[in-house]
Amino acid sequence: MKLVVTEKNDAAQQIARLLSTVGKPEAGKVYDTPVYRFKHDGEEWVTIGLRGHIMAPDFAHELHYSKKEGWWAVTAEGEVIPAHIPDDLPRPPYETKRKPFLKDGIDIKGWKVPSLPYLVWAPIEKVPAEKGIIRSLKNLAAKADSIVIGTDFDREGELIGSDALRQMREVAPDTPVSRARYSAFTKAEIDHAFANLVDLDQDLADAGESRQYIDLIWGAVLTRYLTMARFSGLGHVRSAGRVQTPTLALVVQKERERQAFVPEDYWVISGRMAPAGDSDESHSFKTTHATARFKEKAAADLAWSHVRDATTATVTNVERKSRTTRPPAPFNTTSLQTAAAAEGISPARAMRLAESLYMDGLISYPRVDNTVYPKSLDLRDCVRTLAQVPNYRPVCNDLLALPKLTATRGKQETTDHPPIYPTAAADPDRLDGAAWKLYNLIARRFLATLMEPSVSESTKFSFDVNGEPFVASGTVLVKPGFRRAYPFGLRKDEQLPQLAVGDSCDVSDMALEAKQTEPPARYSQGRLIQEMEKCNLGTKSTRASIIQRLYDVKYLKNDPVEPSQLGIAVIEALTEYAPHITSPDMTAELESDMTEVARGEETQTEVVDHSRALLASMVGPLIEHKDDLGEAIADAVTADAKVGVCPKCGKDLVMKTSAKNHSSFIGCMGWPDCDVTYPVPKGRVQAIEGEKGVCPVCHAPRVKVQPFRQRAYEICVNPACPTNREPDVVVGECAACAAAGRHGDLVAHKSERTGKRFIRCTNYEECGTSYPLPQRGELHATGEVCPECGAPIVEVVTQRGPWRICVNMDCPGRKKKEESKAARGTKRSGAKKATAKKTAARKTTAKKSTAKKSTAKKSTARKAPAKKTTAADSED
């Protein structure tokens, strides 16, 4: 039996499907782990998917010292491992017996600031992260005649494979092991990979493990320090790291530039023109004074006095220039994330979608630096595959008619993976909106790299308006070229009428405007990804997740990216007391060290020890100024939590967390002298600055609320404010009261204490009848009752339109709809599987009949269609 180990279960399933030469693979389990058994050329094979890293690095729990043995560590399981602690750190016995100090060592498990210098040098062990998978892996390895590592081919994938191999070697020390390297889940690619097996690259795995160790050390030490520097307050764990902190520093530096920016006044004179006597509004165009910005108001006023009453202008010059734009380079990870961000898909989400498309066999491996297609890639075959998508067929047919296809080349060329390209034709009806949007971006980029340059023509008219020079410019795409396939980022044509020197134009809407220069623009997420790559911060695989992490810990907000007060405070404090931590240079130095490990020029131990020494040199000054940094963090956390000013005492109102039930509320910083509190609206809450942030009626703060997957709205945080009050609406008669021989009205009411909306019977104390209501939308009684349960049917008018709903969440009709929806989803899923089977059968037939046809590129996406939300789902 041959055992194939992949990084994920989906990969194991795909490889089994593509390699099986007799029927379809048989799905089974070893213990609780899925496996796939099949025959390949008469030999029994089995694939098993891991769940990413099955081993995780961790510190030992305690450090101990004796004069005879020196330093050693004790793991969680009681195993003793050697420790190399520098001689300049104090040794037992210690003057104090309080933790982290022990009788003969240091407790490094607990979060104590004095233990941090020791934590820097603490030994690291690998502990099982997926015990069930490891157990299954060993079971199969013990029976295998040979083993193939089929994890993703990059540092992380090589490390995952190496960790898995170490576990298998415990039960199969002499079993032959090889490595399969592939870049896409296509028949041709997988067949080639398993026909040309290589050895596992241990140097590459060691480089990945070096990164693991270094990130663990830096992340643990800095995160513990920032958290313990100010343990109390409104914040929780304050994350930091070797790459995360310099990335945050880039954003903070940009914000400092914006804050230091001094705006300058300038004046602009502009108007509209049209060919003389032409009354067609569509033929008019914008024109501006040739002095684009008047820096002196006197000069602007003088020019304005000449033209404010002007009615005609004369064309004095016409300039036309042609500009050729080369097709873009192929996508690598950074350029894909940047392009996706410009289309509204965050880098983190783009990578999740790309991974899903890759696992479905629709695109090649998405974590690459390469921007040059390898010679082995059959470009014509890829175009032929994309021609199956109706949207691309005209462009594909034109490309296939060319005698030769020549692709653009980017600046980065590597040999591990090709640039990102489509490997199969996708059906937009089988992908959700965001997945199709990303696939469409990748497919069109690939086609664009094979097409001709685009040609645009710019026209500039010069005019004389009562002795003052004016200009108008426009650009028209005269030869689309690659823009036929890739219109992203293309400016809208600015058409100008046909004019010649000496022609007259009518002038209208002339205006003088006072303006100010704008500060430097903040980074978009896509631009920040590019800046990280430029500074060598992180890797193609980690940059998106690092940015997302900064959002998660509330160091960043909004897009374009803006640092929070906490993020600014952390960077300012670290820059003052340990500037190397915030510098990209230090991280770039460590990245270079890890590259040397991958090349076999440095050892893992040397690189990790070097990083420990760098961090150790910074920990001392940080500990010395712990209290200063703690105060800065406390002030910043309070500033970030502020939503406005208390209308009762004038102190700040901030977001707080209840110690009793851990729920959030808005409370006054003057507590206990001031007891003003308000509930927090459901959704992401953002303070509104200036006068708009104060309710004109009750003077409580107004905030902007962004509900999940709904439009944002502004509201006063005081539920009792007249602006929040809604009239009670009688929506029906209480059925429970009627059955008991009494009358009770069901009344829709909004609480002045919590701001929640609900329906309650006027005899609630006796019958206990109440129903929840959507929290947003105008409510109307319909006078109808649900035929299934007898509860009222109400109409809720939202921005999406009117919704008619039964208010009873336990209504049998609601449950029937949910079951019917689930059944339809199962049916669709079954139909997709049947389609996939038919497709696989057609591919097998095609392979037998025509050797040139690549069957794997006809596979269809298996994603379920997007689920529609009900009125209750979207508004509750």
FENNOR-V401676 format. One record per residue. N is the residue number from 1. RES is the residue in one small letter. BURIAL is 1 if it has 9 or more other C-alpha atoms within 8 Angstrom, else 0. D_FIRST is the distance of its C-alpha to the first C-alpha in Angstrom with 1 decimal. Layout:
N:RES:BURIAL:D_FIRST / N:RES:BURIAL:D_FIRST
//
This chain:
1:m:1:0.0 / 2:k:1:3.8 / 3:l:1:6.5 / 4:v:1:9.9 / 5:v:1:13.0 / 6:t:1:16.2 / 7:e:1:19.7 / 8:k:1:20.5 / 9:n:1:19.2 / 10:d:0:21.0 / 11:a:1:19.1 / 12:a:1:15.7 / 13:q:1:17.1 / 14:q:1:18.7 / 15:i:1:15.8 / 16:a:1:13.7 / 17:r:1:16.9 / 18:l:1:17.6 / 19:l:1:14.3 / 20:s:1:13.8 / 21:t:0:15.2 / 22:v:0:15.5 / 23:g:0:17.5 / 24:k:0:17.2 / 25:p:1:14.4 / 26:e:0:14.5 / 27:a:0:15.9 / 28:g:0:15.5 / 29:k:0:16.0 / 30:v:1:14.8 / 31:y:0:18.3 / 32:d:0:20.3 / 33:t:1:17.9 / 34:p:1:16.9 / 35:v:1:13.3 / 36:y:1:12.4 / 37:r:1:9.7 / 38:f:1:10.1 / 39:k:1:9.6 / 40:h:1:10.5 / 41:d:0:12.3 / 42:g:0:10.7 / 43:e:0:7.0 / 44:e:1:5.0 / 45:w:1:5.5 / 46:v:1:7.3 / 47:t:1:10.5 / 48:i:1:12.9 / 49:g:1:16.5 / 50:l:1:18.8 / 51:r:1:22.6 / 52:g:0:23.8 / 53:h:1:24.7 / 54:i:1:23.1 / 55:m:1:25.5 / 56:a:1:29.2 / 57:p:1:31.9 / 58:d:1:34.8 / 59:f:1:37.9 / 60:a:1:38.6 / 61:h:1:41.3 / 62:e:1:44.0 / 63:l:1:45.3 / 64:h:1:47.3 / 65:y:1:49.6 / 66:s:0:51.3 / 67:k:0:53.5 / 68:k:0:51.4 / 69:e:0:47.9 / 70:g:0:48.6 / 71:w:1:46.5 / 72:w:1:43.2 / 73:a:1:41.3 / 74:v:1:40.0 / 75:t:1:37.0 / 76:a:0:36.8 / 77:e:0:34.9 / 78:g:0:37.5 / 79:e:0:35.7 / 80:v:0:38.2 / 81:i:1:37.5 / 82:p:0:40.0 / 83:a:1:42.1 / 84:h:1:44.2 / 85:i:1:47.3 / 86:p:0:50.1 / 87:d:0:53.3 / 88:d:0:55.5 / 89:l:0:54.1 / 90:p:0:56.2 / 91:r:0:54.8 / 92:p:1:55.6 / 93:p:0:58.0 / 94:y:1:58.8 / 95:e:0:62.2 / 96:t:0:60.8 / 97:k:0:58.5 / 98:r:0:57.5 / 99:k:0:54.0 / 100:p:1:52.2 / 101:f:1:54.0 / 102:l:1:52.9 / 103:k:0:54.6 / 104:d:1:52.3 / 105:g:1:50.4 / 106:i:1:49.5 / 107:d:1:47.8 / 108:i:1:45.7 / 109:k:0:44.1 / 110:g:0:47.3 / 111:w:0:48.8 / 112:k:1:51.8 / 113:v:1:53.4 / 114:p:0:54.2 / 115:s:1:50.5 / 116:l:1:49.6 / 117:p:1:50.4 / 118:y:1:48.1 / 119:l:1:45.4 / 120:v:1:45.3 / 121:w:1:44.2 / 122:a:1:42.2 / 123:p:1:38.7 / 124:i:1:35.7 / 125:e:1:32.6 / 126:k:0:29.3 / 127:v:0:28.8 / 128:p:1:26.1 / 129:a:0:26.9 / 130:e:1:24.0 / 131:k:0:23.4 / 132:g:1:21.6 / 133:i:1:19.0 / 134:i:1:18.7 / 135:r:0:18.1 / 136:s:1:15.3 / 137:l:1:13.8 / 138:k:1:14.0 / 139:n:1:12.6 / 140:l:1:9.2 / 141:a:1:9.6 / 142:a:1:10.5 / 143:k:0:7.3 / 144:a:1:5.1 / 145:d:1:5.4 / 146:s:1:7.1 / 147:i:1:8.9 / 148:v:1:11.2 / 149:i:1:14.4 / 150:g:1:15.9 / 151:t:1:19.0 / 152:d:1:22.4 / 153:f:1:23.8 / 154:d:0:26.9 / 155:r:1:28.0 / 156:e:1:27.1 / 157:g:1:23.6 / 158:e:1:23.0 / 159:l:1:24.4 / 160:i:1:22.2 / 161:g:1:19.1 / 162:s:1:20.7 / 163:d:1:21.5 / 164:a:1:18.0 / 165:l:0:16.8 / 166:r:0:19.6 / 167:q:1:18.5 / 168:m:1:14.9 / 169:r:1:16.5 / 170:e:0:18.4 / 171:v:1:15.5 / 172:a:1:13.3 / 173:p:0:16.2 / 174:d:0:14.8 / 175:t:1:11.3 / 176:p:0:11.9 / 177:v:1:12.8 / 178:s:1:14.3 / 179:r:1:16.3 / 180:a:1:16.8 / 181:r:1:20.4 / 182:y:1:21.9 / 183:s:1:25.2 / 184:a:1:24.9 / 185:f:1:22.7 / 186:t:1:23.6 / 187:k:1:21.6 / 188:a:0:23.1 / 189:e:1:22.6 / 190:i:1:18.9 / 191:d:1:18.2 / 192:h:0:20.3 / 193:a:1:18.7 / 194:f:1:15.1 / 195:a:0:16.8 / 196:n:0:18.8 / 197:l:1:16.7 / 198:v:0:19.0 / 199:d:0:19.3 / 200:l:1:20.0 / 201:d:0:23.8 / 202:q:0:24.9 / 203:d:1:28.5 / 204:l:1:27.9 / 205:a:1:26.2 / 206:d:1:29.1 / 207:a:1:31.5 / 208:g:1:30.0 / 209:e:1:30.2 / 210:s:1:33.8 / 211:r:1:34.7 / 212:q:1:33.3 / 213:y:1:35.3 / 214:i:1:38.4 / 215:d:1:38.5 / 216:l:1:38.1 / 217:i:1:41.0 / 218:w:1:43.3 / 219:g:1:42.5 / 220:a:1:43.0 / 221:v:1:46.2 / 222:l:1:47.9 / 223:t:1:47.0 / 224:r:1:48.2 / 225:y:1:51.3 / 226:l:1:52.3 / 227:t:1:51.7 / 228:m:1:53.6 / 229:a:1:56.4 / 230:r:1:57.5 / 231:f:0:55.6 / 232:s:0:58.1 / 233:g:0:59.2 / 234:l:1:57.7 / 235:g:0:54.4 / 236:h:0:51.3 / 237:v:0:48.6 / 238:r:1:49.5 / 239:s:1:46.4 / 240:a:1:46.5 / 241:g:1:44.2 / 242:r:1:43.9 / 243:v:1:43.5 / 244:q:1:44.8 / 245:t:1:48.3 / 246:p:1:49.1 / 247:t:1:48.0 / 248:l:1:50.4 / 249:a:1:53.0 / 250:l:0:52.8 / 251:v:1:53.7 / 252:v:1:56.4 / 253:q:0:57.9 / 254:k:1:58.1 / 255:e:1:59.9 / 256:r:0:62.3 / 257:e:1:63.2 / 258:r:1:63.9 / 259:q:0:66.1 / 260:a:0:67.9 / 261:f:0:68.6 / 262:v:0:72.3 / 263:p:0:72.9 / 264:e:0:75.6 / 265:d:1:77.9 / 266:y:1:78.2 / 267:w:1:79.7 / 268:v:1:78.5 / 269:i:1:80.7 / 270:s:1:79.0 / 271:g:1:79.9 / 272:r:1:79.1 / 273:m:1:80.5 / 274:a:1:80.6 / 275:p:1:82.3 / 276:a:0:86.0 / 277:g:0:86.9 / 278:d:0:83.3 / 279:s:0:82.9 / 280:d:0:79.3 / 281:e:0:77.4 / 282:s:0:74.2 / 283:h:1:76.0 / 284:s:1:76.9 / 285:f:1:75.0 / 286:k:1:75.0 / 287:t:1:77.0 / 288:t:1:77.6 / 289:h:1:80.1 / 290:a:0:79.3 / 291:t:0:79.5 / 292:a:0:76.2 / 293:r:0:77.1 / 294:f:1:80.6 / 295:k:0:80.6 / 296:e:0:84.3 / 297:k:1:85.6 / 298:a:0:89.0 / 299:a:0:87.4 / 300:a:1:85.4 / 301:d:0:88.6 / 302:l:0:90.5 / 303:a:1:88.0 / 304:w:1:87.8 / 305:s:0:91.5 / 306:h:1:91.4 / 307:v:1:88.7 / 308:r:0:88.8 / 309:d:0:91.3 / 310:a:1:89.9 / 311:t:0:89.4 / 312:t:1:88.6 / 313:a:1:86.6 / 314:t:1:86.7 / 315:v:1:83.7 / 316:t:1:84.3 / 317:n:1:81.1 / 318:v:1:77.9 / 319:e:0:74.8 / 320:r:0:71.7 / 321:k:0:68.5 / 322:s:0:65.3 / 323:r:0:62.0 / 324:t:0:58.6 / 325:t:0:55.4 / 326:r:0:52.2 / 327:p:1:49.0 / 328:p:0:46.9 / 329:a:1:44.0 / 330:p:1:40.4 / 331:f:1:39.2 / 332:n:1:37.5 / 333:t:1:37.0 / 334:t:1:40.6 / 335:s:1:42.3 / 336:l:1:40.3 / 337:q:1:41.2 / 338:t:1:44.8 / 339:a:1:45.1 / 340:a:1:43.5 / 341:a:1:46.0 / 342:a:0:48.8 / 343:e:0:47.7 / 344:g:0:47.7 / 345:i:1:44.0 / 346:s:1:43.7 / 347:p:1:41.3 / 348:a:1:39.2 / 349:r:0:39.0 / 350:a:1:38.4 / 351:m:1:35.2 / 352:r:0:34.0 / 353:l:1:34.7 / 354:a:1:33.1 / 355:e:1:29.9 / 356:s:0:29.9 / 357:l:1:30.7 / 358:y:1:27.9 / 359:m:1:25.3 / 360:d:1:26.8 / 361:g:1:26.3 / 362:l:1:30.1 / 363:i:1:30.7 / 364:s:1:29.1 / 365:y:1:28.3 / 366:p:1:31.5 / 367:r:0:31.8 / 368:v:1:33.1 / 369:d:1:36.2 / 370:n:1:36.1 / 371:t:1:38.9 / 372:v:1:38.4 / 373:y:1:36.2 / 374:p:0:34.1 / 375:k:0:35.0 / 376:s:0:31.5 / 377:l:0:32.2 / 378:d:0:33.6 / 379:l:0:36.6 / 380:r:0:37.9 / 381:d:0:34.7 / 382:c:1:34.8 / 383:v:1:38.4 / 384:r:1:37.6 / 385:t:1:35.1 / 386:l:1:37.7 / 387:a:1:40.3 / 388:q:1:38.7 / 389:v:1:40.3 / 390:p:0:43.9 / 391:n:0:45.3 / 392:y:1:44.0 / 393:r:1:44.6 / 394:p:1:48.0 / 395:v:1:47.0 / 396:c:1:43.8 / 397:n:1:45.8 / 398:d:0:48.3 / 399:l:1:45.6 / 400:l:1:43.9 / 401:a:0:47.3 / 402:l:0:47.6 / 403:p:0:46.9 / 404:k:0:45.0 / 405:l:1:43.4 / 406:t:0:44.1 / 407:a:0:42.7 / 408:t:1:44.5 / 409:r:1:43.2 / 410:g:1:43.4 / 411:k:0:44.3 / 412:q:0:40.8 / 413:e:1:38.2 / 414:t:1:34.8 / 415:t:0:31.7 / 416:d:0:29.0 / 417:h:1:29.4 / 418:p:1:31.9 / 419:p:1:34.6 / 420:i:1:34.1 / 421:y:1:34.3 / 422:p:1:33.6 / 423:t:1:30.4 / 424:a:1:31.2 / 425:a:1:34.3 / 426:a:1:35.1 / 427:d:1:37.2 / 428:p:0:39.9 / 429:d:0:40.2 / 430:r:1:36.6 / 431:l:1:36.9 / 432:d:1:39.2 / 433:g:0:42.2 / 434:a:0:41.1 / 435:a:1:37.6 / 436:w:1:39.4 / 437:k:0:42.0 / 438:l:1:39.5 / 439:y:1:37.5 / 440:n:0:40.9 / 441:l:1:41.9 / 442:i:1:38.8 / 443:a:1:39.1 / 444:r:1:42.8 / 445:r:1:42.4 / 446:f:1:40.0 / 447:l:1:42.5 / 448:a:1:45.3 / 449:t:1:43.8 / 450:l:1:44.2 / 451:m:1:47.7 / 452:e:1:51.2 / 453:p:1:53.3 / 454:s:1:55.5 / 455:v:1:59.3 / 456:s:1:61.6 / 457:e:1:65.4 / 458:s:1:67.3 / 459:t:1:71.0 / 460:k:1:73.6 / 461:f:1:77.1 / 462:s:1:80.0 / 463:f:1:82.9 / 464:d:1:86.4 / 465:v:1:87.4 / 466:n:0:91.0 / 467:g:0:90.5 / 468:e:1:87.1 / 469:p:1:83.9 / 470:f:1:81.0 / 471:v:1:77.6 / 472:a:1:75.0 / 473:s:1:71.5 / 474:g:1:68.8 / 475:t:1:65.5 / 476:v:1:64.3 / 477:l:1:61.0 / 478:v:0:62.3 / 479:k:0:59.0 / 480:p:1:55.9 / 481:g:1:53.3 / 482:f:1:50.1 / 483:r:1:51.8 / 484:r:0:51.3 / 485:a:1:47.7 / 486:y:1:47.9 / 487:p:0:51.1 / 488:f:0:50.1 / 489:g:0:52.7 / 490:l:0:55.3 / 491:r:0:58.8 / 492:k:0:60.9 / 493:d:0:63.4 / 494:e:0:66.8 / 495:q:0:69.0 / 496:l:1:72.6 / 497:p:0:75.4 / 498:q:0:76.8 / 499:l:0:79.5 / 500:a:0:81.6 / 501:v:1:83.9 / 502:g:0:87.1 / 503:d:1:85.7 / 504:s:1:86.7 / 505:c:1:84.6 / 506:d:1:85.6 / 507:v:1:84.8 / 508:s:0:83.9 / 509:d:0:82.4 / 510:m:1:83.3 / 511:a:0:82.4 / 512:l:1:82.5 / 513:e:0:79.6 / 514:a:0:79.3 / 515:k:0:75.8 / 516:q:0:74.0 / 517:t:0:71.2 / 518:e:0:67.8 / 519:p:1:65.7 / 520:p:0:62.4 / 521:a:0:59.8 / 522:r:1:57.0 / 523:y:1:53.4 / 524:s:1:51.4 / 525:q:1:47.8 / 526:g:1:46.8 / 527:r:1:49.4 / 528:l:1:48.4 / 529:i:1:44.8 / 530:q:1:46.4 / 531:e:0:48.6 / 532:m:1:45.7 / 533:e:1:43.9 / 534:k:0:47.2 / 535:c:1:47.6 / 536:n:1:43.9 / 537:l:1:43.5 / 538:g:1:39.9 / 539:t:0:37.1 / 540:k:1:36.3 / 541:s:0:33.8 / 542:t:0:36.3 / 543:r:1:39.8 / 544:a:1:39.8 / 545:s:0:38.6 / 546:i:1:41.2 / 547:i:1:44.0 / 548:q:1:42.8 / 549:r:0:42.9 / 550:l:1:46.4 / 551:y:1:47.4 / 552:d:0:45.7 / 553:v:1:47.7 / 554:k:1:50.8 / 555:y:1:51.5 / 556:l:1:51.5 / 557:k:1:52.9 / 558:n:0:53.6 / 559:d:0:52.5 / 560:p:0:54.0 / 561:v:1:52.8 / 562:e:1:55.5 / 563:p:1:55.3 / 564:s:1:56.5 / 565:q:1:59.2 / 566:l:1:56.6 / 567:g:1:54.6 / 568:i:1:57.7 / 569:a:1:58.8 / 570:v:1:55.6 / 571:i:1:55.6 / 572:e:0:59.3 / 573:a:1:59.0 / 574:l:1:56.0 / 575:t:1:57.7 / 576:e:0:60.8 / 577:y:1:59.3 / 578:a:1:56.0 / 579:p:1:56.2 / 580:h:1:53.1 / 581:i:1:50.9 / 582:t:1:52.0 / 583:s:1:51.9 / 584:p:1:49.2 / 585:d:0:49.8 / 586:m:1:48.3 / 587:t:1:45.1 / 588:a:1:45.0 / 589:e:0:45.3 / 590:l:1:42.3 / 591:e:1:40.3 / 592:s:0:41.3 / 593:d:1:40.2 / 594:m:1:36.7 / 595:t:1:36.5 / 596:e:1:37.3 / 597:v:1:34.5 / 598:a:1:32.1 / 599:r:1:33.7 / 600:g:0:33.4 / 601:e:0:37.2 / 602:e:1:37.5 / 603:t:0:35.6 / 604:q:1:34.6 / 605:t:0:37.0 / 606:e:0:39.9 / 607:v:1:39.5 / 608:v:1:39.1 / 609:d:0:42.1 / 610:h:0:44.1 / 611:s:1:43.5 / 612:r:1:44.5 / 613:a:0:47.7 / 614:l:0:48.6 / 615:l:1:48.2 / 616:a:1:50.1 / 617:s:0:53.1 / 618:m:1:53.4 / 619:v:1:53.0 / 620:g:1:56.4 / 621:p:1:58.6 / 622:l:1:56.7 / 623:i:1:57.3 / 624:e:0:60.9 / 625:h:1:61.4 / 626:k:1:59.4 / 627:d:0:62.4 / 628:d:0:63.5 / 629:l:1:60.1 / 630:g:1:59.9 / 631:e:1:63.2 / 632:a:1:62.2 / 633:i:1:59.0 / 634:a:1:61.1 / 635:d:0:63.5 / 636:a:1:60.8 / 637:v:1:59.0 / 638:t:1:62.3 / 639:a:0:63.1 / 640:d:1:59.7 / 641:a:1:60.3 / 642:k:1:63.8 / 643:v:1:64.5 / 644:g:1:68.3 / 645:v:1:71.5 / 646:c:1:72.8 / 647:p:0:75.7 / 648:k:0:77.3 / 649:c:0:77.3 / 650:g:0:76.1 / 651:k:1:73.2 / 652:d:1:69.6 / 653:l:1:67.5 / 654:v:1:63.9 / 655:m:1:60.5 / 656:k:1:60.0 / 657:t:1:57.5 / 658:s:1:58.8 / 659:a:0:58.2 / 660:k:0:58.3 / 661:n:0:55.8 / 662:h:0:54.3 / 663:s:0:55.6 / 664:s:1:57.1 / 665:f:1:60.8 / 666:i:1:63.5 / 667:g:1:66.0 / 668:c:1:69.0 / 669:m:1:68.9 / 670:g:1:72.3 / 671:w:0:70.9 / 672:p:0:72.4 / 673:d:0:75.7 / 674:c:1:74.4 / 675:d:1:72.3 / 676:v:0:71.4 / 677:t:0:67.9 / 678:y:1:66.2 / 679:p:1:62.9 / 680:v:1:60.2 / 681:p:0:59.6 / 682:k:0:56.1 / 683:g:0:54.2 / 684:r:0:54.2 / 685:v:1:57.8 / 686:q:0:59.5 / 687:a:1:63.0 / 688:i:1:65.6 / 689:e:0:67.8 / 690:g:0:71.6 / 691:e:0:74.0 / 692:k:0:71.4 / 693:g:1:69.6 / 694:v:1:72.6 / 695:c:1:73.4 / 696:p:0:77.0 / 697:v:0:77.7 / 698:c:1:76.5 / 699:h:0:75.7 / 700:a:1:72.2 / 701:p:1:69.3 / 702:r:1:67.8 / 703:v:1:64.1 / 704:k:1:61.6 / 705:v:1:58.8 / 706:q:1:55.5 / 707:p:1:53.9 / 708:f:0:50.2 / 709:r:0:49.8 / 710:q:0:53.6 / 711:r:0:56.6 / 712:a:0:58.2 / 713:y:0:61.7 / 714:e:0:64.4 / 715:i:1:65.9 / 716:c:1:68.3 / 717:v:1:66.5 / 718:n:1:69.4 / 719:p:1:68.7 / 720:a:1:72.4 / 721:c:1:73.5 / 722:p:0:75.4 / 723:t:0:73.1 / 724:n:1:70.2 / 725:r:1:72.2 / 726:e:0:71.6 / 727:p:0:74.0 / 728:d:0:72.9 / 729:v:1:72.0 / 730:v:1:72.5 / 731:v:1:69.5 / 732:g:1:70.3 / 733:e:1:71.5 / 734:c:1:69.6 / 735:a:0:68.4 / 736:a:0:68.1 / 737:c:1:71.8 / 738:a:1:72.9 / 739:a:0:71.3 / 740:a:0:73.3 / 741:g:0:76.5 / 742:r:0:77.0 / 743:h:0:76.5 / 744:g:1:74.1 / 745:d:1:73.3 / 746:l:1:69.8 / 747:v:1:70.4 / 748:a:1:68.1 / 749:h:1:68.8 / 750:k:1:67.7 / 751:s:1:68.0 / 752:e:1:70.3 / 753:r:0:68.5 / 754:t:0:64.9 / 755:g:1:65.1 / 756:k:0:62.8 / 757:r:1:63.6 / 758:f:1:63.5 / 759:i:1:65.3 / 760:r:1:67.2 / 761:c:1:69.7 / 762:t:0:73.3 / 763:n:1:73.1 / 764:y:1:69.8 / 765:e:0:71.0 / 766:e:0:71.6 / 767:c:1:68.8 / 768:g:0:66.1 / 769:t:1:65.1 / 770:s:1:63.5 / 771:y:1:61.0 / 772:p:1:59.2 / 773:l:1:60.0 / 774:p:1:58.5 / 775:q:0:59.9 / 776:r:0:60.8 / 777:g:1:62.7 / 778:e:0:66.2 / 779:l:0:66.4 / 780:h:1:68.4 / 781:a:1:69.1 / 782:t:0:68.6 / 783:g:1:70.4 / 784:e:0:67.5 / 785:v:1:65.3 / 786:c:1:61.7 / 787:p:0:61.7 / 788:e:0:58.6 / 789:c:1:59.9 / 790:g:0:63.5 / 791:a:1:62.9 / 792:p:1:64.7 / 793:i:1:63.2 / 794:v:1:64.1 / 795:e:1:63.8 / 796:v:1:62.5 / 797:v:1:63.4 / 798:t:1:61.0 / 799:q:0:60.5 / 800:r:0:58.0 / 801:g:0:60.7 / 802:p:0:61.8 / 803:w:1:59.4 / 804:r:1:60.4 / 805:i:1:58.6 / 806:c:1:58.9 / 807:v:1:59.3 / 808:n:1:57.7 / 809:m:0:54.2 / 810:d:0:53.6 / 811:c:1:54.9 / 812:p:0:53.1 / 813:g:0:53.4 / 814:r:1:51.5 / 815:k:1:48.7 / 816:k:0:48.6 / 817:k:0:48.4 / 818:e:0:45.5 / 819:e:0:43.6 / 820:s:0:44.4 / 821:k:0:43.2 / 822:a:0:39.9 / 823:a:0:39.6 / 824:r:0:40.4 / 825:g:1:37.7 / 826:t:0:35.1 / 827:k:0:36.3 / 828:r:1:36.2 / 829:s:1:32.6 / 830:g:0:31.7 / 831:a:0:33.5 / 832:k:1:31.7 / 833:k:1:28.3 / 834:a:0:29.7 / 835:t:0:31.0 / 836:a:1:27.6 / 837:k:0:26.0 / 838:k:0:28.9 / 839:t:1:28.5 / 840:a:1:24.8 / 841:a:0:25.9 / 842:r:0:28.7 / 843:k:1:26.5 / 844:t:1:24.2 / 845:t:0:27.5 / 846:a:1:29.0 / 847:k:1:26.1 / 848:k:0:26.6 / 849:s:0:30.4 / 850:t:0:30.9 / 851:a:0:28.6 / 852:k:0:30.7 / 853:k:0:30.3 / 854:s:1:28.0 / 855:t:1:26.8 / 856:a:1:25.4 / 857:k:1:28.9 / 858:k:1:30.2 / 859:s:1:28.2 / 860:t:1:30.6 / 861:a:1:31.0 / 862:r:1:30.0 / 863:k:0:32.6 / 864:a:1:35.0 / 865:p:0:38.7 / 866:a:0:40.9 / 867:k:0:42.4 / 868:k:0:46.2 / 869:t:0:48.2 / 870:t:0:50.9 / 871:a:1:54.3 / 872:a:1:53.6 / 873:d:0:50.3 / 874:s:1:52.1 / 875:e:1:55.3 / 876:d:0:54.8
//
